[in-house]
Amino acid sequence: MTVGVLGAGALGQLLAHQLAAADLSVTLLRRPGTTDRQISHTLHPLNGPEQRRSLTHVASDTPLPLSLVLVLTKAQDCLNALAPLLSWLPESVPVVLLHNGLGPQQAAAERWPERPWWAGSLSDGALALNPHTVRHTGQGTRRAGPLSVSVQAMAMPAPLAQLGFEYDAEVMTALWQKLTVNLLINPLTARDRVTNGTLLHRDYLATLRQLADEAAAVGQASGHADSPAAILDRALSVASATANNRSSMLQDIEAGRPTELDAITGYLLQQARRYGLPCPGHQALYQQLQG
């Protein structure tokens, strides 16, 4: 059986390489209408020489004997990208949502409630040097857990364990914590066109504290007991560990691509409105980046 990877960006290619290196069959699932073919891909790992391997590309509306699907599309593309795949994928095949932000996970589980949904997060750094070459720039934490009630008694799919994912029964907490990191790092670096490490300068501290305060208030209202200090510390730790990286939102803006702003800052603002909480710092960033 084969693991399908939907979304062939930097992280999607990284996981495809790592699955292949573990002697697992892997296929990159592309847009409907894409010609099936083998393409040579290159990975520059954290350590050791570059790795080259041929990876299979198949249109997502082409039936295949898949045992697992990993979804690494942009958040805003998730639901539309899933539809052709789910038109033929057996309902027993687990689907793991690994994109940034929150919102599409819940929407997918509500739209296709019969499916065994999993969700997860990975904080690895990966940079696409060209369409088929990726550099692994930082090892991060990897967590995954059941999103659907129907799969809570299931063991974690073996390929996830082989990729280094840890099982997390409270995966939504992990996703919230990753969201708070993205809330503090992505919009600021995208607005100012700076690397993550630039946010460690004292000039950004007051802004980061305000963003952490606002995020914590929304989190507590929605059931996430997360303090402003914990949110700030988490974001600063990631900024330090990925100091030379350019955030995914900044890379999207520089490449003229749509960003995940709505699944990150937009999601927080949606929840803030739900609970009647002001978020002037996040609102200002959202408007600046929308403009």
N, C-alpha and C positions, 0 to 999 in steps of 0.2 A: 504493500500500500504506500501511497505517496502523501507527503505534506504539501498542501498548496499555500503559497504566500501571495496574498492579494495586496498589491502595493509594492512597486519595485523601486522605491526611493532608497536613500542611503541605508536606513535601518532594515528595510525589507531585504535588500541585497546582502547586508551583513548577516542576518539570520539565515538566509538561504545558503550562504557560504558555510556557515557553522553547521547547519544541518547536513550538508553534503560532506563536510569534513568528518562528521560522525557516522558516515556510511549510511545515511538515510536518503531515500529517494525524495527529491524536492522539485516542485514545478512553480515557476512564477506565473501567476494568473494575470493576464493583461485585458485591456478593453475588448469588448465584443467586436469581431471583425478583424482582429489582429491575426496575422499569419503565424501559424505554429512554426517554431524554428528553434535551433540550438544557437546560443550566442556565447561567445567567450567573455567571461567576466574576470576582473582582477580585484583582489583584496590585499590591502596593505594592513597586516595585523598589528596589534600593539607591540608584539615582539616577533622577531624572526623575519625571514625573507617573504617577499610578496608571493601570493598564491594565485594561480590561474586555473580556472576550471570552466568547462562548458555547462551552462545551465539551460534547462528547457523552458521555453516561453510558450504558453498556450492561452487562447482566448477564454475568458471566464465563463462564456456560455457554452463551452465544449465539455460534455460529460467526461469525467475521469474517475478512476477508482481512488478517491481521496479518503484518507483516514482522519485528517485534521486540517483545518484551515486557520492560518494566522492572518489577521487583517491589520495592515500597516499603512493604509491610505491616510491622506489628510482627513481630519475630523469632518470637515464640511463635505467630503466626497463619500463618506462611509456608506450611507444608506443607498445612494444611487449605484455605487460600485457593487454592493451586495446583491441587489435585485436580480441581475442576470445569473449570478452564481447560484442563488437559492432557488431559482426556477427549476433546477434539476438536481441539486445536491440532496442526497438522502437525509431525512430529518434526524437520523441517529448520529450524524457526523458532527463532532464538537467544532464550534467556531469561536476563536479567541480574538477579542477586540483589543488592540494594542496601540491605538492612536492617542494623541494628546487630548487634553481637555475632558469635559464631561457634557453629557446631554445625548450624543448619539448612542451611547451604550444603552441607556434606558429606552430610547426610542426604538432601537432594534429589537430589544426584548419584548416590547409592547406590540410591535408590528408583526413579529414572527414568534409568538409565545410558545409554539410547539417545539422550538429548537433548543438544544443544549448549549446555551450561551456561557462563555467564560469571558472574563475581562482581566486585563493585566497592565502592568507598567514596566518600562525599562528606562533607566537613566543613562545608558551608554551614550558616548559621543561617537557620531559617525558623520563623515564628510564625503559627499559625492564629488570626485575629482573630474569625472566626465560621466556620461550616461551609463557606462558599464564598469567604472572603476571607483572603488570605495576605500576610504581610509578609516580604520577603527581608531578613534582619537582618545577614547577614555572608557575604562571598564566601569559600569554602573551596577546598581542593584536591579534585580529582576524578580517580579512578583506576579502571581496569577491566582485567581480563585473563581469560584462559581458565581455567575451573575443570575442564572435562573434557579429557582427553588428546586426544579426537577433534577438538577445535577449536583446538588449539595452533598449527596451521598457518594458521588462518583470520585474515583481516584483521579489525580491530575494526569492528563494525557502524557504518556512517556516521552514524546519528543520535547515537551516543555521542560521536563526534568533534565533531559540531556543538554538542553540549551542553558541550564543553570537557573531556571526559574524556581523560586521558592513558593510553596503552597501557602495561600493566605485566605482563610475562611472569611475574613473581613476585608475583602479586596476593595470595597468602596472607600474604606478609610485610607488605604494606600493610594487610591486614585485621587482622593481629596488632597492628600499631602503632596502628591506630584503636581496637582493643579496649583497649589499655593506657590510652589517654586516657579512654575511657569508664569503665574500672575505677576510675580515680582521681577523676574528676569527678562522674559520675552518682550513685553511691550516697551520697557525702558530701552533695552538694547536696540530694538527695531526703530524706535523714535529717534534716538541719538546716533544710530549707525556705529555702535561701539561693540567691542568684544565683551564677553561675560565678565572678565576680570576687571574691567573699568568700573563696574558697579561697587567694587571694594573701596574706591576712593571716598573720602569723607564727604565730598560734595553731594553724594547720593544718599547718605545715611538718613537724613530727615524724610526724604521722599519714600525710601524703603520702609521706614517705620510707619509712616502713614498708611501705606498700602497693606502692611502686615496687620495693623490695627483694624482696618476696614474688613479685610478678609477674615480675620478671627471672629469678628462680630457676626458676619454672615454664616460662618461655619458653625458657631455655637447655636445660632437660631435654627439651623438645619440639621442639628444632631451630631456635629463633629466637635468634640471637646479639644480644641487646638488653641493654644495661647498665642498672642502676638509675638512673644519672645521666641517661641518654638518655630513659628513660621519664618521669622527673620533669620534665626540661626540656620535653619534648613536651607534657605535661599543663599545665604552667604557662603555656606559650606559648598554648595554646588557651584556657585560662581568662582570660588577659589579653586576647586578641583578641575573646572573647565575654563580656566582663566583665558586661554588663548582661542577658545571656540567662539564662533559666531552663532547666535541662537537660531533655531529653525525659522522663527518669524522674521528675523533679519535677513536670512538667506532667501526666504520667499520674496521679501520686498525687493531685494537687490536683483532677483531674477525676474521680477515682474509677475510673480505668481500670486494667486489668492492666498491669504494667510488663515491661520486657525484662530483669529481674534475672537470670533463669535463663540467658539467652543471653550475659550479660556476666559477672557475678560467679559465677553458677552454673557456667558453662563453665570458668572458671579453677579453681574448687574441684574440679570433675570431673577436670581434668587433674592437679591437685595430688595427688589421691588415687591416680591412676594411677601416678605416679612416687614416691609416698610422701613428699611434701613438705608441711611444715606451712605454713598460711597463716592464722594467728590473726587478723590484722587484717581480711582479706577475709571470713573466717568470721563474725566478730562483726558486720560490716556486713550480711552476708546474713541473719543471724538477726534483727537489729534491723528490717530492712525486711520480712522475712517475717512478723514479729509484728504 
